[in-house]
Amino acid sequence: MSEHLFGEGEILFRRGDPSEFAYLVVSGQVELLDEHEGREIRIGLVAGGEIVGEMGLVEERPRSLTARALTEVRASAVTREGFVELILHNPEEGLHYLRALFERMRTMNGRDIPTGD
């Protein structure tokens, strides 16, 4: 894993970017943004100890959301290959990423997108 430092307002990744990394947020807060009718909508907040971008490691599809540092963020990045290594050789840590993935899926299934009414 490699360490990254993101300044307040800096983009970790944008919707449509290749899903090359997931980030374990060591400190700070990251907001997850979607776009609806040209407006940014915050749909989630990730803080220290949580993971962002894990869906892309499993799906191997472009990013579905944008992640932006709400505060200064220190994060450790894991590549898709590193993730596979975790699953195969360190299942306990790999499960941490899978739990984050399933929790995010549960949250996304229950969200409402504002319609502007």
CNS distance restraints for C-alpha pairs under 8 A (distance, minus, plus):
assign (resid   1 and name CA) (resid  76 and name CA) 5.83 0.50 0.50
assign (resid   1 and name CA) (resid  77 and name CA) 5.34 0.50 0.50
assign (resid   1 and name CA) (resid  78 and name CA) 5.17 0.50 0.50
assign (resid   1 and name CA) (resid  79 and name CA) 7.84 0.50 0.50
assign (resid   1 and name CA) (resid  82 and name CA) 7.70 0.50 0.50
assign (resid   2 and name CA) (resid  76 and name CA) 5.35 0.50 0.50
assign (resid   2 and name CA) (resid  77 and name CA) 5.29 0.50 0.50
assign (resid   2 and name CA) (resid  78 and name CA) 7.14 0.50 0.50
assign (resid   3 and name CA) (resid  74 and name CA) 7.16 0.50 0.50
assign (resid   3 and name CA) (resid  75 and name CA) 5.77 0.50 0.50
assign (resid   3 and name CA) (resid  76 and name CA) 4.52 0.50 0.50
assign (resid   3 and name CA) (resid  77 and name CA) 6.40 0.50 0.50
assign (resid   4 and name CA) (resid  74 and name CA) 5.81 0.50 0.50
assign (resid   4 and name CA) (resid  75 and name CA) 5.26 0.50 0.50
assign (resid   4 and name CA) (resid  76 and name CA) 6.11 0.50 0.50
assign (resid   4 and name CA) (resid  77 and name CA) 7.21 0.50 0.50
assign (resid   5 and name CA) (resid  72 and name CA) 7.37 0.50 0.50
assign (resid   5 and name CA) (resid  73 and name CA) 5.74 0.50 0.50
assign (resid   5 and name CA) (resid  74 and name CA) 4.63 0.50 0.50
assign (resid   5 and name CA) (resid  75 and name CA) 6.46 0.50 0.50
assign (resid   6 and name CA) (resid  10 and name CA) 5.87 0.50 0.50
assign (resid   6 and name CA) (resid  11 and name CA) 7.74 0.50 0.50
assign (resid   6 and name CA) (resid  12 and name CA) 7.36 0.50 0.50
assign (resid   6 and name CA) (resid  69 and name CA) 6.51 0.50 0.50
assign (resid   6 and name CA) (resid  72 and name CA) 5.77 0.50 0.50
assign (resid   6 and name CA) (resid  73 and name CA) 5.06 0.50 0.50
assign (resid   6 and name CA) (resid  74 and name CA) 6.45 0.50 0.50
assign (resid   7 and name CA) (resid  69 and name CA) 6.64 0.50 0.50
assign (resid   7 and name CA) (resid  71 and name CA) 6.84 0.50 0.50
assign (resid   7 and name CA) (resid  72 and name CA) 4.61 0.50 0.50
assign (resid   7 and name CA) (resid  73 and name CA) 6.48 0.50 0.50
assign (resid   8 and name CA) (resid  69 and name CA) 5.23 0.50 0.50
assign (resid   8 and name CA) (resid  70 and name CA) 5.47 0.50 0.50
assign (resid   8 and name CA) (resid  71 and name CA) 4.45 0.50 0.50
assign (resid   8 and name CA) (resid  72 and name CA) 4.72 0.50 0.50
assign (resid   8 and name CA) (resid  73 and name CA) 7.40 0.50 0.50
assign (resid   9 and name CA) (resid  68 and name CA) 5.92 0.50 0.50
assign (resid   9 and name CA) (resid  69 and name CA) 5.06 0.50 0.50
assign (resid   9 and name CA) (resid  70 and name CA) 5.78 0.50 0.50
assign (resid   9 and name CA) (resid  71 and name CA) 7.11 0.50 0.50
assign (resid  10 and name CA) (resid  68 and name CA) 5.67 0.50 0.50
assign (resid  10 and name CA) (resid  69 and name CA) 5.39 0.50 0.50
assign (resid  11 and name CA) (resid  66 and name CA) 7.49 0.50 0.50
assign (resid  11 and name CA) (resid  67 and name CA) 5.97 0.50 0.50
assign (resid  11 and name CA) (resid  68 and name CA) 4.36 0.50 0.50
assign (resid  11 and name CA) (resid  69 and name CA) 6.30 0.50 0.50
assign (resid  12 and name CA) (resid  66 and name CA) 7.67 0.50 0.50
assign (resid  12 and name CA) (resid  67 and name CA) 5.42 0.50 0.50
assign (resid  12 and name CA) (resid  68 and name CA) 5.67 0.50 0.50
assign (resid  12 and name CA) (resid  69 and name CA) 7.02 0.50 0.50
assign (resid  13 and name CA) (resid  17 and name CA) 6.58 0.50 0.50
assign (resid  13 and name CA) (resid  63 and name CA) 7.66 0.50 0.50
assign (resid  13 and name CA) (resid  66 and name CA) 5.67 0.50 0.50
assign (resid  13 and name CA) (resid  67 and name CA) 5.49 0.50 0.50
assign (resid  13 and name CA) (resid  68 and name CA) 7.35 0.50 0.50
assign (resid  14 and name CA) (resid  63 and name CA) 6.69 0.50 0.50
assign (resid  14 and name CA) (resid  65 and name CA) 6.38 0.50 0.50
assign (resid  14 and name CA) (resid  66 and name CA) 4.15 0.50 0.50
assign (resid  14 and name CA) (resid  67 and name CA) 6.43 0.50 0.50
assign (resid  15 and name CA) (resid  34 and name CA) 7.96 0.50 0.50
assign (resid  15 and name CA) (resid  62 and name CA) 7.23 0.50 0.50
assign (resid  15 and name CA) (resid  63 and name CA) 4.79 0.50 0.50
assign (resid  15 and name CA) (resid  64 and name CA) 5.06 0.50 0.50
assign (resid  15 and name CA) (resid  65 and name CA) 4.46 0.50 0.50
assign (resid  15 and name CA) (resid  66 and name CA) 4.79 0.50 0.50
assign (resid  16 and name CA) (resid  62 and name CA) 4.94 0.50 0.50
assign (resid  16 and name CA) (resid  63 and name CA) 4.89 0.50 0.50
assign (resid  16 and name CA) (resid  64 and name CA) 6.34 0.50 0.50
assign (resid  16 and name CA) (resid  65 and name CA) 7.69 0.50 0.50
assign (resid  17 and name CA) (resid  62 and name CA) 5.34 0.50 0.50
assign (resid  17 and name CA) (resid  63 and name CA) 5.35 0.50 0.50
assign (resid  18 and name CA) (resid  61 and name CA) 6.89 0.50 0.50
assign (resid  18 and name CA) (resid  62 and name CA) 4.60 0.50 0.50
assign (resid  18 and name CA) (resid  63 and name CA) 6.21 0.50 0.50
assign (resid  19 and name CA) (resid  53 and name CA) 7.40 0.50 0.50
assign (resid  19 and name CA) (resid  56 and name CA) 4.84 0.50 0.50
assign (resid  19 and name CA) (resid  57 and name CA) 6.37 0.50 0.50
assign (resid  19 and name CA) (resid  60 and name CA) 6.46 0.50 0.50
assign (resid  19 and name CA) (resid  61 and name CA) 6.35 0.50 0.50
assign (resid  19 and name CA) (resid  62 and name CA) 5.40 0.50 0.50
assign (resid  19 and name CA) (resid  63 and name CA) 5.73 0.50 0.50
assign (resid  20 and name CA) (resid  56 and name CA) 7.43 0.50 0.50
assign (resid  20 and name CA) (resid  57 and name CA) 7.03 0.50 0.50
assign (resid  20 and name CA) (resid  79 and name CA) 5.80 0.50 0.50
assign (resid  20 and name CA) (resid  80 and name CA) 6.35 0.50 0.50
assign (resid  21 and name CA) (resid  53 and name CA) 6.70 0.50 0.50
assign (resid  21 and name CA) (resid  54 and name CA) 7.66 0.50 0.50
assign (resid  21 and name CA) (resid  56 and name CA) 7.72 0.50 0.50
assign (resid  21 and name CA) (resid  57 and name CA) 6.90 0.50 0.50
assign (resid  21 and name CA) (resid  77 and name CA) 5.88 0.50 0.50
assign (resid  21 and name CA) (resid  78 and name CA) 5.35 0.50 0.50
assign (resid  21 and name CA) (resid  79 and name CA) 4.56 0.50 0.50
assign (resid  21 and name CA) (resid  80 and name CA) 6.44 0.50 0.50
assign (resid  22 and name CA) (resid  51 and name CA) 6.95 0.50 0.50
assign (resid  22 and name CA) (resid  52 and name CA) 5.77 0.50 0.50
assign (resid  22 and name CA) (resid  53 and name CA) 4.34 0.50 0.50
assign (resid  22 and name CA) (resid  54 and name CA) 4.96 0.50 0.50
assign (resid  22 and name CA) (resid  56 and name CA) 7.52 0.50 0.50
assign (resid  22 and name CA) (resid  57 and name CA) 6.86 0.50 0.50
assign (resid  22 and name CA) (resid  77 and name CA) 5.64 0.50 0.50
assign (resid  22 and name CA) (resid  78 and name CA) 5.41 0.50 0.50
assign (resid  22 and name CA) (resid  79 and name CA) 6.63 0.50 0.50
assign (resid  22 and name CA) (resid  80 and name CA) 7.98 0.50 0.50
assign (resid  23 and name CA) (resid  51 and name CA) 5.55 0.50 0.50
assign (resid  23 and name CA) (resid  52 and name CA) 5.29 0.50 0.50
assign (resid  23 and name CA) (resid  53 and name CA) 6.29 0.50 0.50
assign (resid  23 and name CA) (resid  54 and name CA) 7.57 0.50 0.50
assign (resid  23 and name CA) (resid  75 and name CA) 5.82 0.50 0.50
assign (resid  23 and name CA) (resid  76 and name CA) 5.42 0.50 0.50
assign (resid  23 and name CA) (resid  77 and name CA) 4.50 0.50 0.50
assign (resid  23 and name CA) (resid  78 and name CA) 6.37 0.50 0.50
assign (resid  24 and name CA) (resid  48 and name CA) 7.83 0.50 0.50
assign (resid  24 and name CA) (resid  49 and name CA) 6.56 0.50 0.50
assign (resid  24 and name CA) (resid  50 and name CA) 5.88 0.50 0.50
assign (resid  24 and name CA) (resid  51 and name CA) 4.46 0.50 0.50
assign (resid  24 and name CA) (resid  52 and name CA) 6.60 0.50 0.50
assign (resid  24 and name CA) (resid  75 and name CA) 5.40 0.50 0.50
assign (resid  24 and name CA) (resid  76 and name CA) 5.11 0.50 0.50
assign (resid  24 and name CA) (resid  77 and name CA) 6.41 0.50 0.50
assign (resid  24 and name CA) (resid  78 and name CA) 7.95 0.50 0.50
assign (resid  25 and name CA) (resid  29 and name CA) 7.70 0.50 0.50
assign (resid  25 and name CA) (resid  46 and name CA) 7.59 0.50 0.50
assign (resid  25 and name CA) (resid  47 and name CA) 6.33 0.50 0.50
assign (resid  25 and name CA) (resid  48 and name CA) 4.88 0.50 0.50
assign (resid  25 and name CA) (resid  49 and name CA) 5.58 0.50 0.50
assign (resid  25 and name CA) (resid  50 and name CA) 5.60 0.50 0.50
assign (resid  25 and name CA) (resid  51 and name CA) 5.93 0.50 0.50
assign (resid  25 and name CA) (resid  52 and name CA) 7.46 0.50 0.50
assign (resid  25 and name CA) (resid  73 and name CA) 7.07 0.50 0.50
assign (resid  25 and name CA) (resid  74 and name CA) 6.22 0.50 0.50
assign (resid  25 and name CA) (resid  75 and name CA) 4.37 0.50 0.50
assign (resid  25 and name CA) (resid  76 and name CA) 6.58 0.50 0.50
assign (resid  26 and name CA) (resid  47 and name CA) 7.94 0.50 0.50
assign (resid  26 and name CA) (resid  48 and name CA) 4.80 0.50 0.50
assign (resid  26 and name CA) (resid  49 and name CA) 5.66 0.50 0.50
assign (resid  26 and name CA) (resid  50 and name CA) 7.81 0.50 0.50
assign (resid  26 and name CA) (resid  73 and name CA) 7.45 0.50 0.50
assign (resid  26 and name CA) (resid  74 and name CA) 5.40 0.50 0.50
assign (resid  26 and name CA) (resid  75 and name CA) 5.03 0.50 0.50
assign (resid  26 and name CA) (resid  76 and name CA) 6.99 0.50 0.50
assign (resid  27 and name CA) (resid  47 and name CA) 6.81 0.50 0.50
assign (resid  27 and name CA) (resid  48 and name CA) 4.44 0.50 0.50
assign (resid  27 and name CA) (resid  49 and name CA) 7.43 0.50 0.50
assign (resid  27 and name CA) (resid  72 and name CA) 7.92 0.50 0.50
assign (resid  27 and name CA) (resid  73 and name CA) 5.58 0.50 0.50
assign (resid  27 and name CA) (resid  74 and name CA) 5.23 0.50 0.50
assign (resid  27 and name CA) (resid  75 and name CA) 6.96 0.50 0.50
assign (resid  28 and name CA) (resid  47 and name CA) 5.88 0.50 0.50
assign (resid  28 and name CA) (resid  48 and name CA) 5.86 0.50 0.50
assign (resid  28 and name CA) (resid  69 and name CA) 7.75 0.50 0.50
assign (resid  28 and name CA) (resid  70 and name CA) 7.57 0.50 0.50
assign (resid  28 and name CA) (resid  71 and name CA) 5.56 0.50 0.50
assign (resid  28 and name CA) (resid  72 and name CA) 5.64 0.50 0.50
assign (resid  28 and name CA) (resid  73 and name CA) 4.42 0.50 0.50
assign (resid  28 and name CA) (resid  74 and name CA) 6.61 0.50 0.50
assign (resid  29 and name CA) (resid  45 and name CA) 6.79 0.50 0.50
assign (resid  29 and name CA) (resid  46 and name CA) 5.61 0.50 0.50
assign (resid  29 and name CA) (resid  47 and name CA) 4.47 0.50 0.50
assign (resid  29 and name CA) (resid  48 and name CA) 6.79 0.50 0.50
assign (resid  29 and name CA) (resid  69 and name CA) 6.15 0.50 0.50
assign (resid  29 and name CA) (resid  70 and name CA) 5.40 0.50 0.50
assign (resid  29 and name CA) (resid  71 and name CA) 5.57 0.50 0.50
assign (resid  29 and name CA) (resid  72 and name CA) 7.40 0.50 0.50
assign (resid  29 and name CA) (resid  73 and name CA) 6.31 0.50 0.50
assign (resid  30 and name CA) (resid  45 and name CA) 5.72 0.50 0.50
assign (resid  30 and name CA) (resid  46 and name CA) 5.03 0.50 0.50
assign (resid  30 and name CA) (resid  47 and name CA) 6.39 0.50 0.50
assign (resid  30 and name CA) (resid  67 and name CA) 6.34 0.50 0.50
assign (resid  30 and name CA) (resid  68 and name CA) 5.52 0.50 0.50
assign (resid  30 and name CA) (resid  69 and name CA) 4.48 0.50 0.50
assign (resid  30 and name CA) (resid  70 and name CA) 5.23 0.50 0.50
assign (resid  30 and name CA) (resid  71 and name CA) 7.22 0.50 0.50
assign (resid  30 and name CA) (resid  73 and name CA) 7.35 0.50 0.50
assign (resid  31 and name CA) (resid  42 and name CA) 6.51 0.50 0.50
assign (resid  31 and name CA) (resid  43 and name CA) 7.67 0.50 0.50
assign (resid  31 and name CA) (resid  44 and name CA) 5.80 0.50 0.50
assign (resid  31 and name CA) (resid  45 and name CA) 4.52 0.50 0.50
assign (resid  31 and name CA) (resid  46 and name CA) 6.27 0.50 0.50
assign (resid  31 and name CA) (resid  67 and name CA) 5.70 0.50 0.50
assign (resid  31 and name CA) (resid  68 and name CA) 5.40 0.50 0.50
assign (resid  31 and name CA) (resid  69 and name CA) 6.34 0.50 0.50
assign (resid  31 and name CA) (resid  70 and name CA) 6.01 0.50 0.50
assign (resid  32 and name CA) (resid  42 and name CA) 5.73 0.50 0.50
assign (resid  32 and name CA) (resid  43 and name CA) 5.73 0.50 0.50
assign (resid  32 and name CA) (resid  44 and name CA) 4.94 0.50 0.50
assign (resid  32 and name CA) (resid  45 and name CA) 6.03 0.50 0.50
assign (resid  32 and name CA) (resid  46 and name CA) 7.67 0.50 0.50
assign (resid  32 and name CA) (resid  65 and name CA) 6.46 0.50 0.50
assign (resid  32 and name CA) (resid  66 and name CA) 5.75 0.50 0.50
assign (resid  32 and name CA) (resid  67 and name CA) 4.68 0.50 0.50
assign (resid  32 and name CA) (resid  68 and name CA) 6.65 0.50 0.50
assign (resid  33 and name CA) (resid  40 and name CA) 6.12 0.50 0.50
assign (resid  33 and name CA) (resid  41 and name CA) 5.41 0.50 0.50
assign (resid  33 and name CA) (resid  42 and name CA) 4.55 0.50 0.50
assign (resid  33 and name CA) (resid  43 and name CA) 5.81 0.50 0.50
assign (resid  33 and name CA) (resid  44 and name CA) 7.23 0.50 0.50
assign (resid  33 and name CA) (resid  65 and name CA) 5.74 0.50 0.50
assign (resid  33 and name CA) (resid  66 and name CA) 5.02 0.50 0.50
assign (resid  33 and name CA) (resid  67 and name CA) 6.18 0.50 0.50
assign (resid  33 and name CA) (resid  68 and name CA) 7.64 0.50 0.50
assign (resid  34 and name CA) (resid  40 and name CA) 5.76 0.50 0.50
assign (resid  34 and name CA) (resid  41 and name CA) 5.23 0.50 0.50
assign (resid  34 and name CA) (resid  42 and name CA) 6.47 0.50 0.50
assign (resid  34 and name CA) (resid  43 and name CA) 6.72 0.50 0.50
assign (resid  34 and name CA) (resid  64 and name CA) 7.98 0.50 0.50
assign (resid  34 and name CA) (resid  65 and name CA) 5.39 0.50 0.50
assign (resid  34 and name CA) (resid  66 and name CA) 6.50 0.50 0.50
assign (resid  35 and name CA) (resid  39 and name CA) 5.36 0.50 0.50
assign (resid  35 and name CA) (resid  40 and name CA) 4.63 0.50 0.50
assign (resid  35 and name CA) (resid  41 and name CA) 5.82 0.50 0.50
assign (resid  36 and name CA) (resid  40 and name CA) 6.61 0.50 0.50
assign (resid  36 and name CA) (resid  41 and name CA) 6.99 0.50 0.50
assign (resid  36 and name CA) (resid 113 and name CA) 7.67 0.50 0.50
assign (resid  36 and name CA) (resid 114 and name CA) 7.95 0.50 0.50
assign (resid  43 and name CA) (resid 111 and name CA) 7.88 0.50 0.50
assign (resid  46 and name CA) (resid  50 and name CA) 6.04 0.50 0.50
assign (resid  46 and name CA) (resid  51 and name CA) 7.10 0.50 0.50
assign (resid  46 and name CA) (resid  52 and name CA) 6.95 0.50 0.50
assign (resid  50 and name CA) (resid 100 and name CA) 7.34 0.50 0.50
assign (resid  51 and name CA) (resid  97 and name CA) 6.89 0.50 0.50
assign (resid  51 and name CA) (resid 100 and name CA) 6.35 0.50 0.50
assign (resid  52 and name CA) (resid  67 and name CA) 7.95 0.50 0.50
assign (resid  53 and name CA) (resid  57 and name CA) 7.27 0.50 0.50
assign (resid  53 and name CA) (resid  63 and name CA) 7.76 0.50 0.50
assign (resid  54 and name CA) (resid  58 and name CA) 6.89 0.50 0.50
assign (resid  54 and name CA) (resid  97 and name CA) 6.53 0.50 0.50
assign (resid  54 and name CA) (resid  98 and name CA) 7.76 0.50 0.50
assign (resid  54 and name CA) (resid 100 and name CA) 7.40 0.50 0.50
assign (resid  54 and name CA) (resid 101 and name CA) 5.99 0.50 0.50
assign (resid  55 and name CA) (resid  59 and name CA) 6.02 0.50 0.50
assign (resid  55 and name CA) (resid 101 and name CA) 5.89 0.50 0.50
assign (resid  56 and name CA) (resid  60 and name CA) 5.30 0.50 0.50
assign (resid  56 and name CA) (resid  61 and name CA) 5.82 0.50 0.50
assign (resid  56 and name CA) (resid  62 and name CA) 6.79 0.50 0.50
assign (resid  56 and name CA) (resid  63 and name CA) 6.32 0.50 0.50
assign (resid  57 and name CA) (resid  79 and name CA) 7.51 0.50 0.50
assign (resid  57 and name CA) (resid  80 and name CA) 5.16 0.50 0.50
assign (resid  57 and name CA) (resid  83 and name CA) 7.27 0.50 0.50
assign (resid  58 and name CA) (resid  80 and name CA) 7.83 0.50 0.50
assign (resid  69 and name CA) (resid  73 and name CA) 6.17 0.50 0.50
assign (resid  78 and name CA) (resid  82 and name CA) 5.66 0.50 0.50
assign (resid  78 and name CA) (resid  83 and name CA) 6.33 0.50 0.50
assign (resid  79 and name CA) (resid  83 and name CA) 6.08 0.50 0.50
assign (resid  80 and name CA) (resid  84 and name CA) 6.30 0.50 0.50
assign (resid  81 and name CA) (resid  85 and name CA) 6.26 0.50 0.50
assign (resid  82 and name CA) (resid  86 and name CA) 6.18 0.50 0.50
assign (resid  83 and name CA) (resid  87 and name CA) 6.32 0.50 0.50
assign (resid  83 and name CA) (resid  94 and name CA) 6.91 0.50 0.50
assign (resid  84 and name CA) (resid  88 and name CA) 6.19 0.50 0.50
assign (resid  85 and name CA) (resid  89 and name CA) 5.67 0.50 0.50
assign (resid  85 and name CA) (resid  90 and name CA) 7.25 0.50 0.50
assign (resid  86 and name CA) (resid  90 and name CA) 4.63 0.50 0.50
assign (resid  86 and name CA) (resid  91 and name CA) 5.96 0.50 0.50
assign (resid  86 and name CA) (resid  93 and name CA) 6.50 0.50 0.50
assign (resid  86 and name CA) (resid  94 and name CA) 4.97 0.50 0.50
assign (resid  87 and name CA) (resid  91 and name CA) 4.70 0.50 0.50
assign (resid  87 and name CA) (resid  92 and name CA) 7.95 0.50 0.50
assign (resid  87 and name CA) (resid  93 and name CA) 7.62 0.50 0.50
assign (resid  87 and name CA) (resid  94 and name CA) 4.72 0.50 0.50
assign (resid  87 and name CA) (resid  95 and name CA) 7.33 0.50 0.50
assign (resid  90 and name CA) (resid  94 and name CA) 6.22 0.50 0.50
assign (resid  91 and name CA) (resid  95 and name CA) 5.93 0.50 0.50
assign (resid  92 and name CA) (resid  96 and name CA) 6.84 0.50 0.50
assign (resid  93 and name CA) (resid  97 and name CA) 7.10 0.50 0.50
assign (resid  94 and name CA) (resid  98 and name CA) 6.50 0.50 0.50
assign (resid  95 and name CA) (resid  99 and name CA) 5.93 0.50 0.50
assign (resid  96 and name CA) (resid 100 and name CA) 6.37 0.50 0.50
assign (resid  97 and name CA) (resid 101 and name CA) 6.27 0.50 0.50
assign (resid  98 and name CA) (resid 102 and name CA) 6.28 0.50 0.50
assign (resid  99 and name CA) (resid 103 and name CA) 6.06 0.50 0.50
assign (resid 100 and name CA) (resid 104 and name CA) 6.08 0.50 0.50
assign (resid 101 and name CA) (resid 105 and name CA) 6.26 0.50 0.50
assign (resid 102 and name CA) (resid 106 and name CA) 6.23 0.50 0.50
assign (resid 103 and name CA) (resid 107 and name CA) 6.27 0.50 0.50
assign (resid 104 and name CA) (resid 108 and name CA) 6.06 0.50 0.50
assign (resid 105 and name CA) (resid 109 and name CA) 6.09 0.50 0.50
assign (resid 106 and name CA) (resid 110 and name CA) 6.60 0.50 0.50
assign (resid 107 and name CA) (resid 111 and name CA) 6.45 0.50 0.50
